Amino acid sequence: MALCAAASGAGAEPRAAASSQDGKYFDAEGEPTYKVDASGKVDWYTYSGFLRYSAECLRCHGPDGLGSSYAPALADSLKKLSYADFLSTVANGRKNLEGGQEKVMPTLGLDKNVMCFIDDIYVYLKARSDEAVGRNRPPAHDPKPKAWEDAENACMGAPS
């Protein structure tokens, strides 16, 4: 039986998959979500999100979405942050004055290495937030769907 979340953390609301299309999972509101089975195997989009997060976000937000002295723990932020707010923050950036120190999230709306994979990054971080996946690389993943590869090529401007 497929599980969409393991034990969730305090305040976390696991996002059970209500539907899927071409290997991508959606919750009841139609927002992207993850699928994790009992062995820890994840869907391709969650795995891709781990890879993209590690390449593009880790340097500021720390390994596994746990934060750093430089930027907040996104695994905690996604307990409260909506999908729309996540997209807006990544695309438009954000400035915070915390403890007398200005922290700046850069505007990444034109960065194809982030925006072409934003749903993947979101579902990975949401799975981390809901404690459905642990730290480090997921132990196994579904194969890459053709629809994902086609979308990547279209977004990145690669020939199909």
Residue, then its C-alpha position, 0 to 999 in steps of 0.5 A: m500500500a502506498l503511503c503519502a506521509a509517515a508520522s508527521g511532526a507537531g502541527a504538520e498536516p500530511r498532504a495525502a495524494a488525491s490524484s495523479q497524472d503521468g507520475k505527478y501527485f496532487d492533493a485534494e486542492g490540486e496542489p503538487t504533493y509527494k508519494v512515499d511507500a512503506s519502504g521509503k521509495v519516493d515518486w520521481y518528482t520528490y526525488s528530483g526535488f531532492l536533487r534540485y534542492s541540493a544543487e540550488c537551495l542547500r548553500c543557503h538553507g542548509p542540508d535537508g531543508l534544516g536551515s543555517s545561520y544564513a537562511p531559515a529551515l524550509a522544512d519548518s517554514l512549509k508547516k505554515l507556508s502555502y504552496a502559493d506563498f512558497l512560489s511567490t517567495v521563490a519567484n519574487g524574493r524576500k527581505n527580513l530584518e531579524g535581530g538587527q540583521e537584514k536577510v535577503m532571499p534573492t529573486l529567482g523567478l528568471d532562474k530556470n534551474v529553479m523555476c523549471f523544477i519549482d514543483d519538484i522542490y516544493v514536494y520534496l520540502k513538503a515531504r521533509s516538513d511532514e516528516a514523510v522522508g528523512r534526511n539525506r538522499p531517498p533510498a529509492h525512487d520511481p523512474k523518470p516519467k516521459a512527461w517530466e522529461d518533456a516538461e524539462n526540455a520545454c522549460m529549459g529550451a532543449p530540443s525534444 
